[in-house]
C-alpha cells in the first residue's frame, strides 16, 4: 500500500538514492544509479519509475525527473507524452516543448491540455488561447485539467471576468472541479474586487466538500490587503485546522504582516 508520499515502502530506498543525486548533480548520474540498481537484479517497474518522476517533479527536481524518463523510454517503455511535455517545458523552455509536441504523431487530449498549461506557466496567454480555439475546432472534449489551464490563461491575459462563466460551463458539462479550479475562481473574483462573490464561493464549497487550506490563506491575504484583520484571523484559523503539521510552515510567510496589527497569534503558541 502506498504511503503518504505516494510510494510503496519497498520503493523508498531507491528514491532516496536518486533524490540525493538531484541536488547539484552531474547529468547522467540518476540514469547511472538506475542502471546499477538493475544490475543488482532488483525488481523495477515502469509504474515505480513514473511515481519517482512525479515525486521529483513535485519537489522541482525537473531535470532529474526528465533524465529518469529518458532512461525508462530508452529501454522500450511506453511514452508518457503529457508528463514528458511538462518536464521538457520546465527544463528546456517552451520552444523545446512546442517542438516535442508537434513531433508527436498521435496527440492525446491530455497532451493538448498539458501544452495549454505550459503556455500559462510561461505567461503566453495569447498562444494558449489560440491553441484552445484549435482544440474546439477539433472537437476535443475538455476535462478538468483543460478547464483549469484555460482559466489560468484568462487570469494571465488580464481577463478574469471570463473565468466565472468558464467555471459555469464546466459545471454544466458535468466535469468535476478540484482545488485548483476553486482557487482560480476565487482569485478571479478577488482580482475583480468582488470579495463578496469570493466569500460566497468558499461558503458554498464548505457545505459540500472539505476545503483545502490554500483557499483560506488566499482569502486571508485578501483581507490583509484590505486591513480586515478580524476576517483574516478567522480564515487563518480555519487554514490551520485543516493543515498537516508540515504544511503549517507555509502560513508563516504571511504572519509578519499581521503581527503589527496585534490580531494574530502564532499557531504554535495557540496549540501549546
VEXDREN-2710 file (C-alpha; in Angstrom, 1 decimal):
% VEXDREN-2710
k/r/px/py/pz
1/UNK/0.0/0.0/0.0
2/UNK/1.5/3.4/-1.0
3/UNK/2.5/5.6/1.9
4/UNK/1.5/9.3/2.3
5/UNK/4.3/10.2/-0.1
6/UNK/2.7/8.1/-2.9
7/UNK/5.5/5.5/-2.9
8/UNK/5.3/1.8/-1.9
9/UNK/7.5/1.2/1.1
10/UNK/9.9/-1.0/-0.9
11/UNK/10.4/1.8/-3.4
12/UNK/11.6/4.4/-0.9
13/UNK/15.3/3.4/-0.6
14/UNK/16.0/3.8/-4.3
15/UNK/14.0/7.0/-4.4
16/UNK/16.2/8.4/-1.6
17/UNK/19.3/7.5/-3.5
18/UNK/18.0/9.2/-6.6
19/UNK/16.7/12.3/-4.9
20/UNK/20.1/12.9/-3.2
21/UNK/21.7/12.9/-6.7
22/UNK/19.2/15.5/-7.9
23/UNK/20.9/18.3/-5.9
24/UNK/23.9/19.7/-7.7
25/UNK/24.2/16.6/-9.7
26/UNK/26.2/15.9/-12.9
27/UNK/24.0/14.9/-15.9
28/UNK/23.6/11.1/-16.2
29/UNK/24.1/10.3/-12.5
30/UNK/20.4/9.4/-11.9
31/UNK/20.4/7.2/-15.0
32/UNK/23.6/5.5/-13.9
33/UNK/22.1/4.8/-10.5
34/UNK/19.0/3.2/-12.1
35/UNK/21.3/1.0/-14.3
36/UNK/23.3/0.0/-11.3
37/UNK/20.1/-0.9/-9.5
38/UNK/19.0/-3.2/-12.4
39/UNK/22.5/-4.9/-12.4
40/UNK/21.9/-5.8/-8.8
41/UNK/18.9/-7.9/-10.2
42/UNK/16.4/-6.0/-8.1
43/UNK/12.8/-5.6/-9.3
44/UNK/11.9/-2.3/-11.0
45/UNK/8.6/-1.5/-12.7
46/UNK/7.5/1.3/-15.1
47/UNK/4.9/2.3/-12.6
48/UNK/7.5/2.7/-9.9
49/UNK/9.7/4.9/-12.2
50/UNK/6.8/7.1/-13.1
51/UNK/6.0/7.5/-9.4
52/UNK/9.6/8.7/-8.9
53/UNK/9.3/11.1/-11.8
54/UNK/6.1/12.6/-10.4
55/UNK/7.6/12.9/-6.9
56/UNK/10.8/14.6/-8.2
57/UNK/8.6/17.0/-10.2
58/UNK/6.6/17.8/-7.1
59/UNK/9.9/18.9/-5.4
60/UNK/11.0/20.8/-8.6
61/UNK/13.8/18.4/-9.4
62/UNK/12.6/18.6/-13.0
63/UNK/16.0/17.8/-14.8
64/UNK/16.4/14.7/-12.7
65/UNK/12.8/13.6/-13.4
66/UNK/13.3/14.1/-17.2
67/UNK/16.5/12.1/-17.0
68/UNK/14.6/9.2/-15.5
69/UNK/12.0/9.4/-18.2
70/UNK/14.8/9.3/-20.9
71/UNK/16.3/6.3/-19.2
72/UNK/13.0/4.5/-18.9
73/UNK/11.9/5.2/-22.5
74/UNK/15.3/4.2/-23.9
75/UNK/14.5/0.7/-22.6
76/UNK/11.3/0.4/-24.5
77/UNK/8.8/1.7/-22.0
78/UNK/5.7/3.4/-23.4
79/UNK/5.7/7.1/-23.9
80/UNK/4.1/9.3/-21.2
81/UNK/3.6/12.2/-23.5
82/UNK/1.9/14.7/-21.3
83/UNK/4.3/14.1/-18.4
84/UNK/7.3/14.4/-20.6
85/UNK/6.0/17.5/-22.3
86/UNK/5.5/19.3/-19.0
87/UNK/9.1/18.4/-17.9
88/UNK/10.6/19.5/-21.2
89/UNK/8.8/22.8/-20.8
90/UNK/10.3/23.3/-17.3
91/UNK/13.8/22.1/-18.1
92/UNK/14.4/23.3/-21.7
93/UNK/11.8/26.0/-22.2
94/UNK/8.5/26.5/-24.2
95/UNK/10.2/26.3/-27.6
96/UNK/11.5/22.9/-26.9
97/UNK/8.1/21.8/-25.5
98/UNK/6.4/23.0/-28.7
99/UNK/8.9/21.1/-30.9
100/UNK/8.3/17.9/-28.9
101/UNK/4.5/18.4/-29.1
102/UNK/4.4/18.9/-32.8
103/UNK/6.7/15.9/-33.4
104/UNK/4.2/13.6/-31.8
105/UNK/2.3/11.6/-34.5
106/UNK/-0.7/11.0/-32.1
107/UNK/-1.6/13.7/-29.6
108/UNK/-3.9/12.9/-26.7
109/UNK/-6.3/15.2/-25.0
110/UNK/-4.0/15.2/-22.0
111/UNK/-1.1/16.3/-24.2
112/UNK/-3.1/19.2/-25.6
113/UNK/-4.1/20.2/-22.1
114/UNK/-0.5/20.0/-20.9
115/UNK/0.7/22.3/-23.7
116/UNK/-2.1/24.7/-22.8
117/UNK/-0.8/24.6/-19.2
118/UNK/2.8/25.2/-20.4
119/UNK/1.7/28.4/-22.2
120/UNK/0.1/29.5/-19.0
121/UNK/3.2/28.8/-16.9
122/UNK/5.3/30.8/-19.4
123/UNK/2.9/33.7/-19.4
124/UNK/2.0/33.1/-23.1
125/UNK/-1.7/33.7/-22.8
126/UNK/-2.4/34.7/-26.4
127/UNK/-0.7/31.5/-27.8
128/UNK/-2.6/29.4/-25.2
129/UNK/-6.0/30.9/-26.2
130/UNK/-5.1/30.3/-29.9
131/UNK/-4.4/26.7/-29.1
132/UNK/-7.7/26.4/-27.2
133/UNK/-9.6/27.7/-30.3
134/UNK/-7.9/25.0/-32.4
135/UNK/-8.9/22.4/-29.8
136/UNK/-12.6/23.5/-30.1
137/UNK/-12.5/23.2/-33.9
138/UNK/-11.1/19.6/-33.4
139/UNK/-13.9/18.8/-31.0
140/UNK/-11.5/17.9/-28.2
141/UNK/-13.8/17.3/-25.2
142/UNK/-12.5/19.4/-22.3
143/UNK/-11.6/17.8/-19.0
144/UNK/-10.7/19.2/-15.6
145/UNK/-7.0/19.9/-16.5
146/UNK/-8.0/21.6/-19.7
147/UNK/-10.5/23.9/-18.0
148/UNK/-8.0/24.7/-15.2
149/UNK/-5.4/25.6/-17.8
150/UNK/-7.9/27.8/-19.7
151/UNK/-8.9/29.7/-16.6
152/UNK/-5.3/30.2/-15.7
153/UNK/-4.7/31.7/-19.2
154/UNK/-7.6/34.1/-18.8
155/UNK/-6.1/35.2/-15.5
156/UNK/-2.7/35.8/-17.0
157/UNK/-4.3/37.5/-20.0
158/UNK/-5.9/40.0/-17.8
159/UNK/-9.4/38.7/-18.5
160/UNK/-10.6/37.4/-15.1
161/UNK/-14.2/38.3/-16.0
162/UNK/-14.2/35.2/-18.3
163/UNK/-13.3/32.8/-15.5
164/UNK/-16.7/32.6/-13.7
165/UNK/-18.6/31.8/-17.0
166/UNK/-15.9/29.2/-17.8
167/UNK/-16.5/27.6/-14.4
168/UNK/-20.2/27.5/-15.0
169/UNK/-19.7/25.9/-18.4
170/UNK/-17.5/23.3/-16.7
171/UNK/-20.2/22.6/-14.1
172/UNK/-23.0/22.3/-16.8
173/UNK/-20.8/19.9/-18.7
174/UNK/-20.7/17.6/-15.6
175/UNK/-16.9/18.0/-15.3
176/UNK/-15.6/17.9/-11.7
177/UNK/-13.8/20.9/-10.3
178/UNK/-10.8/20.4/-8.0
179/UNK/-9.0/22.6/-5.5
180/UNK/-7.0/24.4/-8.3
181/UNK/-10.3/25.2/-10.1
182/UNK/-11.8/26.8/-7.0
183/UNK/-8.5/28.6/-6.2
184/UNK/-8.5/30.2/-9.7
185/UNK/-12.2/31.1/-9.5
186/UNK/-11.9/32.8/-6.1
187/UNK/-8.7/34.5/-7.3
188/UNK/-10.6/35.9/-10.3
189/UNK/-13.3/37.5/-8.0
190/UNK/-10.6/39.0/-5.8
191/UNK/-8.9/40.4/-8.9
192/UNK/-12.2/42.0/-9.9
193/UNK/-12.6/43.4/-6.4
194/UNK/-15.7/41.3/-5.8
195/UNK/-14.8/39.9/-2.3
196/UNK/-18.5/39.1/-1.6
197/UNK/-18.6/36.7/-4.6
198/UNK/-15.3/35.1/-3.5
199/UNK/-16.7/34.6/0.0
200/UNK/-19.9/33.1/-1.4
201/UNK/-17.9/30.5/-3.4
202/UNK/-16.0/29.5/-0.4
203/UNK/-19.1/29.3/1.8
204/UNK/-20.9/27.1/-0.8
205/UNK/-17.9/24.8/-1.1
206/UNK/-17.7/24.4/2.7
207/UNK/-21.2/22.9/2.7
208/UNK/-20.4/20.1/0.2
209/UNK/-16.7/19.2/0.5
210/UNK/-13.5/19.6/2.6
211/UNK/-11.8/22.9/1.8
212/UNK/-8.1/22.9/1.1
213/UNK/-6.1/25.3/3.4
214/UNK/-4.8/27.3/0.4
215/UNK/-8.2/28.7/-0.3
216/UNK/-8.4/30.0/3.3
217/UNK/-4.9/31.6/3.0
218/UNK/-5.9/33.1/-0.3
219/UNK/-8.8/34.8/1.4
220/UNK/-6.7/35.8/4.4
221/UNK/-4.2/37.6/2.1
222/UNK/-7.0/39.5/0.5
223/UNK/-8.4/40.5/3.9
224/UNK/-4.9/41.7/5.0
225/UNK/-4.7/44.0/2.0
226/UNK/-8.0/45.5/2.9
227/UNK/-7.0/45.7/6.6
228/UNK/-9.8/43.4/7.6
229/UNK/-7.7/41.8/10.2
230/UNK/-10.6/40.1/12.1
231/UNK/-11.7/38.3/9.0
232/UNK/-8.1/37.3/8.1
233/UNK/-7.6/35.8/11.6
234/UNK/-10.7/33.7/11.2
235/UNK/-9.6/32.5/7.7
236/UNK/-6.1/31.6/9.0
237/UNK/-7.5/29.7/12.0
238/UNK/-9.6/27.6/9.5
239/UNK/-6.5/27.0/7.4
240/UNK/-4.6/25.8/10.4
241/UNK/-7.4/23.4/11.3
242/UNK/-7.1/21.5/8.0
243/UNK/-3.3/21.7/7.7
244/UNK/-0.8/18.9/8.3
245/UNK/1.9/20.0/10.8
246/UNK/4.4/20.3/7.9
247/UNK/2.1/22.5/6.0
248/UNK/1.8/24.9/8.9
249/UNK/5.2/26.3/7.9
250/UNK/3.6/27.9/4.8
251/UNK/1.4/30.1/6.9
252/UNK/4.4/31.8/8.5
253/UNK/5.0/33.7/5.3
254/UNK/2.0/36.0/5.9
255/UNK/2.1/36.2/9.7
256/UNK/4.6/39.1/9.8
257/UNK/2.1/41.3/8.1
258/UNK/-0.4/40.7/10.8
259/UNK/1.8/40.9/13.9
260/UNK/1.8/44.7/13.6
261/UNK/-1.9/44.8/14.0
262/UNK/-1.8/42.6/17.1
263/UNK/-4.5/40.4/15.6
264/UNK/-2.7/37.1/15.0
265/UNK/-1.0/34.8/17.5
266/UNK/1.5/32.2/16.5
267/UNK/-0.2/28.9/15.5
268/UNK/2.3/27.1/17.7
269/UNK/1.5/29.3/20.8
270/UNK/-2.2/28.6/20.4
271/UNK/-1.6/24.9/20.2
272/UNK/0.7/24.9/23.2
END
